[in-house]
């Protein structure tokens, strides 16, 4: 069991709810600070320095566990624990009670809900409603393809950046792009090579001139949706050159 002593904030904005046409004033919540981690990042949280657990062993066990769950789901078998409950489900609208299942209109999905322990974690979150947020890039996670870390960057290697509204609308505009801002010196550099440019993901080549041990903050700057105003997002972790 985990004890959640650190205060956690969930920021939401209220947007129109298109499912309730009878009430034009009601709204639904949209999370604005959603973040995620990849498998290797979770493994590193488990196999901390000094632990008897090794990264390769942890990753193998977790992957096998998830493979078993996937196989069970394929056979129509769900999973229930104090952490989560999962089961098969079906999405899509059927024309009447005699209509057949049609994969062009319907989809077999996984239904998931929090178990008791996950729900405890969620119950301790403080919700803050924010108004009139201007859309801007949001960096949720990074992954250095060389060091396999979310806290490092490697010179002359690729860095994956995941988030929302990340797409650099005009790569030829010197004010837009991915920037590395030094935490030790008053300098910043613009990343020259963007290999993948989409709203949800960027893949960039880290400059070869970076020196081991240097520390940088990562920023994405863009004129979202082609607008006139330059908007920026700064990653909440300091990245160290490996």
Secondary structure as the mmCIF struct_conf table of DSSP 4:
data_model
#
loop_
_struct_conf.conf_type_id
_struct_conf.id
_struct_conf.beg_label_comp_id
_struct_conf.beg_label_asym_id
_struct_conf.beg_label_seq_id
_struct_conf.end_label_comp_id
_struct_conf.end_label_asym_id
_struct_conf.end_label_seq_id
BEND BEND1 UNK A 6 UNK A 6
STRN STRN1 UNK A 9 UNK A 16
TURN_TY1_P TURN_TY1_P1 UNK A 18 UNK A 19
TURN_TY1_P TURN_TY1_P2 UNK A 21 UNK A 22
TURN_TY1_P TURN_TY1_P3 UNK A 24 UNK A 25
STRN STRN2 UNK A 27 UNK A 31
BEND BEND2 UNK A 32 UNK A 33
HELX_RH_AL_P HELX_RH_AL_P1 UNK A 39 UNK A 46
BEND BEND3 UNK A 47 UNK A 47
TURN_TY1_P TURN_TY1_P4 UNK A 49 UNK A 50
BEND BEND4 UNK A 52 UNK A 52
HELX_RH_AL_P HELX_RH_AL_P2 UNK A 55 UNK A 74
TURN_TY1_P TURN_TY1_P5 UNK A 75 UNK A 76
STRN STRN3 UNK A 79 UNK A 80
BEND BEND5 UNK A 82 UNK A 83
STRN STRN4 UNK A 84 UNK A 91
BEND BEND6 UNK A 92 UNK A 92
BEND BEND7 UNK A 95 UNK A 96
TURN_TY1_P TURN_TY1_P6 UNK A 97 UNK A 98
HELX_LH_PP_P HELX_LH_PP_P1 UNK A 99 UNK A 101
TURN_TY1_P TURN_TY1_P7 UNK A 103 UNK A 105
STRN STRN5 UNK A 107 UNK A 114
HELX_RH_AL_P HELX_RH_AL_P3 UNK A 116 UNK A 123
TURN_TY1_P TURN_TY1_P8 UNK A 124 UNK A 124
HELX_LH_PP_P HELX_LH_PP_P2 UNK A 125 UNK A 125
STRN STRN6 UNK A 126 UNK A 129
BEND BEND8 UNK A 132 UNK A 132
HELX_LH_PP_P HELX_LH_PP_P3 UNK A 133 UNK A 135
STRN STRN7 UNK A 138 UNK A 144
TURN_TY1_P TURN_TY1_P9 UNK A 145 UNK A 148
STRN STRN8 UNK A 149 UNK A 149
BEND BEND9 UNK A 150 UNK A 151
STRN STRN9 UNK A 152 UNK A 153
TURN_TY1_P TURN_TY1_P10 UNK A 155 UNK A 156
BEND BEND10 UNK A 157 UNK A 157
STRN STRN10 UNK A 158 UNK A 164
BEND BEND11 UNK A 165 UNK A 165
BEND BEND12 UNK A 169 UNK A 169
TURN_TY1_P TURN_TY1_P11 UNK A 171 UNK A 172
TURN_TY1_P TURN_TY1_P12 UNK A 174 UNK A 175
BEND BEND13 UNK A 176 UNK A 176
STRN STRN11 UNK A 177 UNK A 182
BEND BEND14 UNK A 183 UNK A 186
STRN STRN12 UNK A 188 UNK A 190
STRN STRN13 UNK A 193 UNK A 197
BEND BEND15 UNK A 199 UNK A 200
STRN STRN14 UNK A 201 UNK A 205
HELX_LH_PP_P HELX_LH_PP_P4 UNK A 206 UNK A 207
TURN_TY1_P TURN_TY1_P13 UNK A 208 UNK A 209
TURN_TY1_P TURN_TY1_P14 UNK A 212 UNK A 213
STRN STRN15 UNK A 215 UNK A 222
HELX_RH_3T_P HELX_RH_3T_P1 UNK A 224 UNK A 226
BEND BEND16 UNK A 228 UNK A 229
STRN STRN16 UNK A 231 UNK A 241
#
